[in-house]
Amino acid sequence: MKKLDLYIIKKFLGTFFYALLLIICIVVVFDVSEKIDDFLEKEAPLRAIVFDYYFNFIPYFANLFSSLFTFISVIFFTSKLTSNSEIIAILSSGISFKRFLFPYFISALILAMFSFVLINWIIPPANKKRLEFEEQWIRNKFRNNDRNMHRQIRPSEFVFMESYNNTYNIGYKFSLEKFEEGKLKTKLLSDYIQWDTTMNKWRITNYVIRTFTDSIEVIEKGRKKDTTLNMFPEEFSRRTSVVEAMNYKELEGFIAQEQSIGSDNVVLWQIEKQKRFAFPFSTFILTLIGVSLSSRKTRGGIGLNIGLGILLAFSYIMFMQVSTVLATNTNMNPFLAVWIPNILYSIIGIYLYFKASR
């Protein structure tokens, strides 16, 4: 590695961490001003605000926008190199544009690996404390607003609830279907089902049980019935952000569990899993686009490069959000939804690279 490589790496990483530090300070100030009323109203202790919330909020926010600030850093310091004619001198000395990119990708690799470790193993436990603080001191109590919920609680057992009140742990218009060899054997219908905290069982109220045999149908009615089901109240009392507090191994196990019960939110969890790979990879794409855009002198100077770069970066982030929403609301594959923006902008980056290297 030559002095030139070390010089570019130092500039890259130095600009990145400096820009990130500045924006974190600004965001923390705005966040405090926005949430100060909640802190005062609910009398949140200062120690909890500093160490449980902001101490864990900073790494979450830093990683969330790390790709964007990688891009801004590349655009900013490369444009300065260009305006000072340093890149012309480098390329005139016999170094190819491809070789010129080497220290940039070394820096991007460092940041991508750092982001990958953060997002999969360091940030999840920090998020757990942050989310617990938000649940206690900032957010309103969680209410389950899902409708027409279907669950597979065992290979041959399926449940349905029209709605669920997680405050009192009551599921309304409950039904339970049991199958044998693909045929419906019993079906239970009830007005509602409620979790009994003393017995740790479900209490079914105003029920009708229909049992089907080869020749007859037996109907049983009752007022109350206690039963054990392979589902628990906490499954209906958690926010979708719960996965942010899981490391990669825990997330995989959680997805497998949710798939086995037929959860409606499996696609959301799979998107989160794919993001943990696609997000660090975006560092390389934005680095390539940033260098290709800002390595040539333009009439608009450094301001034009930064403006074009930020526009392209924000369009990339917006495209990632749009594709994940499409996967959530349609039958689009979560892997494709998350990786399509990376694939598309990789093509844009390669095009800009060949254009800049001429």
C-alpha positions as CSV (number, residue, x, y, z in Angstrom):
1,M,0.0,0.0,0.0
2,K,1.4,3.3,-1.1
3,K,1.4,6.7,0.6
4,L,-1.3,7.8,-1.8
5,D,-3.6,4.9,-0.6
6,L,-3.1,5.8,3.0
7,Y,-3.7,9.5,2.2
8,I,-7.1,8.7,0.5
9,I,-8.1,6.2,3.2
10,K,-7.3,8.8,5.9
11,K,-9.3,11.5,4.1
12,F,-12.2,9.1,3.4
13,L,-12.6,7.8,7.0
14,G,-11.7,11.1,8.6
15,T,-14.4,13.0,6.6
16,F,-16.9,10.2,7.2
17,F,-16.6,10.1,11.0
18,Y,-16.4,13.9,11.2
19,A,-19.6,14.4,9.2
20,L,-21.3,11.6,11.2
21,L,-20.3,13.2,14.5
22,L,-21.7,16.5,13.4
23,I,-25.0,15.2,12.3
24,I,-25.4,13.0,15.4
25,C,-24.9,16.1,17.6
26,I,-27.5,18.0,15.6
27,V,-30.0,15.1,15.6
28,V,-29.6,14.5,19.4
29,V,-30.4,18.2,20.0
30,F,-33.5,18.1,17.8
31,D,-34.6,14.8,19.4
32,V,-34.3,16.2,22.9
33,S,-36.3,19.3,21.9
34,E,-39.0,17.1,20.4
35,K,-39.2,14.6,23.3
36,I,-38.6,17.0,26.3
37,D,-42.3,17.3,27.0
38,D,-42.7,13.5,27.2
39,F,-39.7,13.3,29.5
40,L,-41.0,16.0,31.8
41,E,-44.6,14.7,31.7
42,K,-43.8,11.2,32.6
43,E,-40.9,12.2,34.9
44,A,-38.3,10.1,33.2
45,P,-35.1,9.9,35.2
46,L,-32.1,11.8,33.8
47,R,-29.8,8.7,34.1
48,A,-32.3,6.6,32.1
49,I,-32.6,9.3,29.4
50,V,-28.8,9.5,29.0
51,F,-27.7,5.9,29.4
52,D,-30.8,3.8,28.4
53,Y,-32.0,6.0,25.6
54,Y,-29.4,8.3,24.0
55,F,-26.4,6.1,24.7
56,N,-28.2,3.4,22.7
57,F,-29.9,5.7,20.2
58,I,-26.6,7.0,18.9
59,P,-25.2,3.7,17.4
60,Y,-28.7,2.9,16.0
61,F,-28.9,6.3,14.2
62,A,-25.2,6.2,13.1
63,N,-25.7,2.9,11.4
64,L,-29.0,3.8,9.9
65,F,-27.5,6.7,7.9
66,S,-24.0,5.3,7.5
67,S,-24.3,4.6,3.8
68,L,-25.6,8.1,3.1
69,F,-22.8,9.7,5.0
70,T,-20.3,7.4,3.2
71,F,-21.6,8.8,0.0
72,I,-21.5,12.4,1.2
73,S,-18.0,11.9,2.5
74,V,-16.8,10.5,-0.8
75,I,-18.4,13.3,-2.8
76,F,-17.1,16.0,-0.6
77,F,-13.4,15.1,-0.3
78,T,-13.1,13.7,-3.8
79,S,-14.5,17.0,-5.2
80,K,-11.9,18.9,-3.2
81,L,-9.2,16.6,-4.7
82,T,-10.6,17.4,-8.2
83,S,-10.9,21.1,-7.7
84,N,-7.2,21.1,-6.5
85,S,-6.2,19.2,-9.6
86,E,-4.8,16.4,-7.4
87,I,-6.7,13.7,-9.3
88,I,-5.3,14.9,-12.6
89,A,-1.8,14.7,-11.2
90,I,-2.5,11.2,-9.8
91,L,-3.8,9.9,-13.2
92,S,-1.0,11.7,-15.1
93,S,1.6,9.8,-13.1
94,G,0.5,6.6,-14.7
95,I,-2.0,5.3,-12.1
96,S,-5.1,4.0,-13.8
97,F,-8.6,5.0,-12.7
98,K,-9.2,1.4,-11.6
99,R,-6.1,1.5,-9.3
100,F,-7.1,4.9,-8.1
101,L,-10.4,3.3,-6.7
102,F,-8.4,0.7,-4.6
103,P,-8.1,2.8,-1.4
104,Y,-11.7,3.9,-1.7
105,F,-12.9,0.3,-1.7
106,I,-10.6,-0.6,1.2
107,S,-12.2,2.2,3.2
108,A,-15.7,1.0,2.0
109,L,-14.8,-2.5,3.1
110,I,-13.8,-1.3,6.6
111,L,-17.1,0.7,6.9
112,A,-19.2,-2.2,5.5
113,M,-17.7,-4.8,7.9
114,F,-18.2,-2.3,10.8
115,S,-21.8,-1.8,9.8
116,F,-22.4,-5.5,9.4
117,V,-21.1,-6.3,12.9
118,L,-23.0,-3.4,14.3
119,I,-26.4,-4.2,12.7
120,N,-26.3,-7.9,13.5
121,W,-24.7,-8.2,17.0
122,I,-24.0,-4.9,18.7
123,I,-27.0,-2.7,17.9
124,P,-29.7,-5.3,18.8
125,P,-29.0,-5.4,22.5
126,A,-28.7,-1.6,22.5
127,N,-32.0,-1.4,20.7
128,K,-33.6,-3.6,23.3
129,K,-32.8,-1.0,26.0
130,R,-33.8,1.8,23.8
131,L,-37.2,0.3,22.9
132,E,-37.9,-0.6,26.5
133,F,-37.2,3.0,27.4
134,E,-39.5,4.3,24.6
135,E,-42.2,1.8,25.7
136,Q,-42.1,3.1,29.3
137,W,-41.5,6.8,28.9
138,I,-42.4,7.9,25.4
139,R,-44.9,5.8,23.5
140,N,-48.5,5.3,24.2
141,K,-49.5,1.8,25.4
142,F,-49.5,-0.7,22.5
143,R,-52.8,-1.7,21.0
144,N,-53.3,-4.6,18.6
145,N,-55.3,-3.2,15.7
146,D,-55.0,-6.3,13.5
147,R,-58.2,-7.8,12.0
148,N,-59.2,-11.3,10.9
149,M,-56.1,-13.0,12.3
150,H,-55.3,-16.6,11.2
151,R,-52.8,-18.7,13.0
152,Q,-51.5,-22.3,12.6
153,I,-50.8,-23.4,16.2
154,R,-50.0,-27.0,15.3
155,P,-49.6,-28.9,12.0
156,S,-53.3,-29.9,12.0
157,E,-54.8,-27.0,14.1
158,F,-55.8,-23.6,12.9
159,V,-57.3,-20.6,14.8
160,F,-59.1,-17.5,13.7
161,M,-59.9,-14.3,15.6
162,E,-61.8,-11.3,14.3
163,S,-59.9,-9.0,16.6
164,Y,-57.7,-9.1,19.7
165,N,-57.7,-6.7,22.7
166,N,-54.2,-7.0,24.2
167,T,-55.1,-4.8,27.2
168,Y,-57.4,-7.5,28.6
169,N,-56.0,-10.4,26.5
170,I,-59.4,-11.1,24.8
171,G,-59.8,-12.5,21.3
172,Y,-63.2,-11.9,19.7
173,K,-65.2,-14.2,17.4
174,F,-62.7,-17.1,18.0
175,S,-62.7,-20.4,16.1
176,L,-60.5,-23.5,16.3
177,E,-60.3,-26.1,13.5
178,K,-58.7,-29.5,13.8
179,F,-57.9,-31.6,10.7
180,E,-57.0,-35.3,10.3
181,E,-55.6,-36.5,7.0
182,G,-56.7,-33.3,5.3
183,K,-60.3,-33.6,6.5
184,L,-62.0,-31.3,9.0
185,K,-62.8,-33.2,12.2
186,T,-63.8,-30.6,14.7
187,K,-64.6,-27.0,14.6
188,L,-65.1,-24.8,17.7
189,L,-66.8,-21.4,17.5
190,S,-67.1,-19.0,20.4
191,D,-68.0,-15.4,21.2
192,Y,-64.6,-14.7,22.7
193,I,-61.5,-16.3,24.3
194,Q,-59.6,-14.8,27.2
195,W,-56.3,-15.6,28.9
196,D,-56.6,-16.7,32.5
197,T,-53.5,-15.4,34.3
198,T,-54.1,-17.5,37.4
199,M,-54.3,-20.8,35.6
200,N,-52.2,-19.9,32.5
201,K,-54.9,-21.2,30.3
202,W,-57.3,-19.8,27.7
203,R,-61.0,-19.6,28.8
204,I,-63.5,-20.0,26.0
205,T,-66.9,-18.4,26.5
206,N,-70.2,-19.2,24.7
207,Y,-68.9,-22.0,22.5
208,V,-70.2,-24.5,20.0
209,I,-68.2,-27.5,19.1
210,R,-69.0,-29.4,15.9
211,T,-67.5,-32.8,15.5
212,F,-67.6,-34.5,12.1
213,T,-67.5,-38.3,11.6
214,D,-68.1,-40.3,8.5
215,S,-71.8,-40.5,9.0
216,I,-73.0,-37.9,11.6
217,E,-72.2,-34.5,13.0
218,V,-72.2,-34.1,16.8
219,I,-72.9,-30.6,18.2
220,E,-71.8,-29.6,21.7
221,K,-72.7,-26.3,23.3
222,G,-71.4,-24.8,26.5
223,R,-71.0,-21.6,28.6
224,K,-67.3,-21.8,29.6
225,K,-64.4,-24.0,28.8
226,D,-60.7,-23.9,29.9
227,T,-58.2,-25.2,27.5
228,T,-54.5,-25.1,26.6
229,L,-53.5,-23.9,23.2
230,N,-50.1,-23.5,21.5
231,M,-50.4,-19.7,21.5
232,F,-49.7,-17.1,24.2
233,P,-50.9,-13.5,24.8
234,E,-47.4,-12.0,24.2
235,E,-47.6,-13.1,20.6
236,F,-50.4,-10.5,20.1
237,S,-48.8,-7.7,22.3
238,R,-45.6,-6.9,20.5
239,R,-44.7,-4.2,18.0
240,T,-43.2,-5.0,14.7
241,S,-40.0,-3.2,15.9
242,V,-39.3,-6.1,18.2
243,V,-37.0,-7.6,15.6
244,E,-34.7,-4.6,15.9
245,A,-33.7,-6.0,19.3
246,M,-32.7,-9.5,17.9
247,N,-29.2,-10.5,16.7
248,Y,-29.0,-12.4,13.5
249,K,-29.3,-15.9,15.0
250,E,-32.3,-14.8,17.1
251,L,-33.9,-13.3,14.1
252,E,-33.6,-16.5,12.1
253,G,-35.1,-18.5,14.9
254,F,-37.9,-16.0,15.3
255,I,-38.7,-16.1,11.5
256,A,-38.9,-19.9,11.6
257,Q,-41.2,-19.8,14.6
258,E,-43.5,-17.2,12.9
259,Q,-43.6,-19.2,9.7
260,S,-44.6,-22.3,11.6
261,I,-47.7,-20.5,13.1
262,G,-48.6,-18.8,9.9
263,S,-48.0,-15.2,11.1
264,D,-49.1,-12.4,8.8
265,N,-45.9,-10.5,9.5
266,V,-43.4,-13.0,8.2
267,V,-42.6,-10.9,5.2
268,L,-41.7,-8.0,7.5
269,W,-39.3,-10.2,9.4
270,Q,-37.7,-11.6,6.2
271,I,-37.2,-8.0,4.8
272,E,-35.4,-7.1,8.1
273,K,-33.2,-10.2,7.6
274,Q,-32.3,-9.3,4.0
275,K,-31.6,-5.6,5.0
276,R,-28.9,-6.7,7.4
277,F,-26.9,-7.9,4.3
278,A,-28.0,-5.5,1.7
279,F,-27.5,-2.4,3.8
280,P,-23.7,-2.8,4.4
281,F,-23.3,-3.8,0.7
282,S,-24.8,-0.5,-0.3
283,T,-21.6,1.2,1.0
284,F,-19.6,-0.2,-2.0
285,I,-22.3,1.0,-4.5
286,L,-22.5,4.5,-3.1
287,T,-18.7,4.7,-2.9
288,L,-18.4,3.8,-6.6
289,I,-21.1,6.3,-7.7
290,G,-19.6,9.0,-5.5
291,V,-16.1,8.7,-6.9
292,S,-17.3,8.4,-10.5
293,L,-19.4,11.5,-10.1
294,S,-16.9,13.7,-8.3
295,S,-13.6,12.7,-9.9
296,R,-14.0,14.9,-13.0
297,K,-14.1,18.7,-13.0
298,T,-17.4,20.4,-13.9
299,R,-18.4,24.0,-14.4
300,G,-20.6,23.9,-11.4
301,G,-17.6,22.9,-9.2
302,I,-17.9,21.1,-5.9
303,G,-21.4,22.4,-5.2
304,L,-22.8,20.7,-8.3
305,N,-21.1,17.4,-7.5
306,I,-22.5,17.4,-3.9
307,G,-26.0,18.4,-5.1
308,L,-26.1,15.6,-7.8
309,G,-24.7,13.1,-5.3
310,I,-27.2,13.9,-2.5
311,L,-30.0,13.7,-5.1
312,L,-28.9,10.3,-6.3
313,A,-28.3,9.1,-2.7
314,F,-31.8,10.1,-1.5
315,S,-33.4,8.6,-4.6
316,Y,-31.6,5.3,-3.7
317,I,-32.8,5.4,-0.1
318,M,-36.4,6.2,-1.3
319,F,-36.3,3.4,-3.8
320,M,-35.3,1.0,-1.0
321,Q,-38.3,2.1,1.0
322,V,-40.7,1.8,-1.9
323,S,-39.5,-1.7,-2.8
324,T,-39.9,-2.9,0.8
325,V,-43.4,-1.5,1.0
326,L,-44.2,-3.3,-2.2
327,A,-43.0,-6.6,-0.7
328,T,-45.1,-6.0,2.4
329,N,-48.3,-5.3,0.5
330,T,-47.9,-7.6,-2.5
331,N,-46.6,-11.1,-3.2
332,M,-43.1,-9.7,-4.1
333,N,-40.2,-11.9,-2.9
334,P,-38.5,-10.2,0.1
335,F,-35.1,-11.0,-1.2
336,L,-35.8,-9.3,-4.6
337,A,-37.5,-6.3,-2.9
338,V,-34.5,-5.5,-0.8
339,W,-31.8,-6.3,-3.4
340,I,-33.4,-4.7,-6.5
341,P,-32.2,-1.2,-5.5
342,N,-28.7,-2.5,-5.0
343,I,-28.7,-4.2,-8.3
344,L,-30.2,-1.2,-10.2
345,Y,-27.8,1.3,-8.6
346,S,-24.9,-1.1,-9.1
347,I,-25.6,-0.9,-12.9
348,I,-25.7,3.0,-12.6
349,G,-22.4,2.9,-10.7
350,I,-20.7,0.7,-13.3
351,Y,-22.0,3.0,-16.1
352,L,-20.7,6.1,-14.3
353,Y,-17.4,4.3,-13.6
354,F,-16.8,3.6,-17.3
355,K,-17.8,7.2,-18.2
356,A,-15.4,8.6,-15.6
357,S,-12.5,6.4,-16.5
358,R,-12.4,7.5,-20.2
